[in-house]
Amino acid sequence: MDADRGAGTVTSTDVTDVLVVGAGPTGLVLACDLARRGIAVRIVDRSPAPPRTSRAKGPNPRSLEILDDLGVAEAVLAAGSAPLPMLKYRDRAPVARADPWAGSAPSPDAAYDRAWLVAQWRLEEILRARLAGYGVRVELGREVVGLTQPPDTPAEAGAKAEDGPEADAEASRVVVTFAEDRRGEEAALRARYVVGCDGAHSSVRKLLGIGFEGTTQEDQVMVCGDVELAEDALDRGLWHQWFDEDGAVMLCPIPGTRTGWWFQSGPERDGRGRPLAPTADGFRRLLAHHTGLPGQALTRAELLSTYRVNVRMADRFRAGRVFLAGDAAHVHAIAGGLGMNTGIQDAFNLGWKLGEVLAGRADPGLLDTYEEERLPVAARTLDLTSERLRATLEAIRRPGGGLDSAITADTTGLGVGYRWSSLAADRTHLDAGTHPDAHTRPDRTHLTTVTHPTGVPHPDARTHPTGAPLTADEGPQAGDRAPDAPCTEAATGAGTRLHRVFAGPRTTVLGFGPGSAAVLDEVAATYGGTGVRTCRVYAADEDRGENRAGEQSQEQGEEQSADRHEGRTGAEAGPPGCAVIDAEGHATAAYGTGASARAEASAGGAASGARTGTIVVVRPDHHVGLRVPADDARSVREYLRRLHGTGHSAARPPEQSSERSPDRFPDMVDAVRKG
């Protein structure tokens, strides 16, 4: 499964659409997402061999949804284990037991209810194998030491029409220099876009001169490592935590190993109170002191490191054609396990936007929404993890306190949304007068919770823009994560879920109610096969009648089911349209369309049955982009133009400047207001 150096020696003519720098989980997720879209992507890492880092203990529920979309969730689940109950000790004696997940269970709108324990190096192996299936391998031992891009590239500043697309492409490439180039062994690489996923000490960020403001808590130190313990030394069905007045030791079994454990501890200190570097013998002394186990029970220690609490965020996440993601853009306190997960979610937000722009369907301005959406989320995550760390440090001062204090509903990632985004468009926002202008940027002058200047509630708020709480009938608003729901494939009768319908690099247009059929037909005719799928959601007692143009046949449905089973998603998978039956009403409940239908009926809209229904546009990253009544075809049309151009009739070359694009859509706020 391990990656290798890749495809031969680089030449002076080497070009690629996207260069991903850094092959950790963030970079690998981004590379997989781009590769399945048919984007030419290369991924490099400075390490001479795949690192076996294990500090991150696994994906949270939102990241599991992303890994499911990429077709690797089953492998990740098989390689790991559910999170374990925690046994907490004081003075070597057990004093409390806690299971933070005891009261949780999968729900109709969320198939994953808890994080999953899996070694980071094993997760990376799975992602590298997935990437290799697309013909892309990590190029190891390649350190980026130089980035050169024109100050005004066509994608950002426009270009002369007579120059032509080839001139545009050549002028707008970023020239990337590697350390070996200085020795004359290889020439530079040219990329249309570069994404730095190269960690907290990011070379890409430093080369861009982007600030990384924040704090390092020198007094909050922990030593970490992967260790092996003698068999039967401890019960592997528990996460053991010793918290004493003079220090702590935590031991969690590493899934997929017989005797492997994650070791975390307060450090040994010298006579002046300074923390000592971790060593195997030091781990043995800490083990014996806090746990009462003999030091010899620890038979092996590797991947030793010292962790200091860092809370930092980049001043910006983009400079021209270069982006930052993951730890290169933000680092968090370890509490809550959100560092790796926030990076994975950065990648999933950026991947589809790069794909649409590089395919020539979307205006390059779409890429501005990456920072617009993810920077406030990162700022909020810094606040959340810092607050959870404070809560945990307070809890462990008392006997019975432990790491369960770091786990809350906020750490699942399922509540994160983008209601302030210029890509969030629906009448609720507009009528409330709180939808930001497309060019409004969030406040990022400090590292506390970022509040959008317009006052839109922030990233995980489950409220209206007016501040009123949502009711179950109202469903998600534009910008929210799109809920999952179990349903049945109309063509095959097989069980499925809405998130499986969304899977792959496409936007999905859901149609609820008979009035949605006309919009779905129009979308299927305009965009079929070009990045948009339609899905008619039938109520259990609804008359299906004849299949419409936007739906697939029985044979097509079976083909699409086979695609998903074999891991072919997105550009590789079958037809763009489908129909599902909401047999138990979960989809209707999750999206609040039952309330919409009742409101229309009371207003007389159901008299003819022609207008009853709701259209929900779900972005490729499973967030609601638009939610409107079924008779508002114009809003659907304009929103899809923003994400995917004009469909089959689109003829502009990839990355054509917005200054020259006859297909550039009007601002969504103005479009919907006029409509």
Secondary structure, DSSP 8 states (H G I E B T S, - for coil): ------SS---TT-EEEEEEE--SHHHHHHHHHHHHTT--EEEEESSSS------S----HHHHHHHHHTT-HHHHHHHSB----EEEEETTEEEEEE-TTTT---BTTBS--S--B--HHHHHHHHHHHHHTTT---EES--EEEEE--SS-HHHH---GGGHHHHHHHHT-EEEEEGGGGGTSS--EEEEEEEE---TT-HHHHHHT--EEEEEEEEEEEEEEEEEE-TTSS-TTSEEEEEETTEEEEEEE-TT-SSEEEEEE---B-TTS-B----HHHHHHHHHHHH-S-GGGEEEEEEEEEEEEEEEEES-SEETTEEE-GGGTEE--STTS-HHHHHHHHHHHHHHHHHHHHTTSS-GGGGHHHHHHHHHHHHHHHHHHHHHHHHHHHHTTSTT--GGGG--GGGGSTT---TTSTT-B-HHHHHHT----TT-----SSSS----TT----TT--B-TTS-B--TTT---TTSB----EEEETTT--EEEHHHHH-SSSEEEEEESGGGHHHHHHHHHHHBTTTEEEEEEEETT----S--TTS--HHHHHHHHHHHHTT--GGGSS-SEEEEEETTSHHHHHHTHHHHHHHHHHTTTTTTSSS--EEEEE-TTSBEEEEEETT-HHHHHHHHHHHHTTGGG----TT--TTT-TT----HHHHHHH-
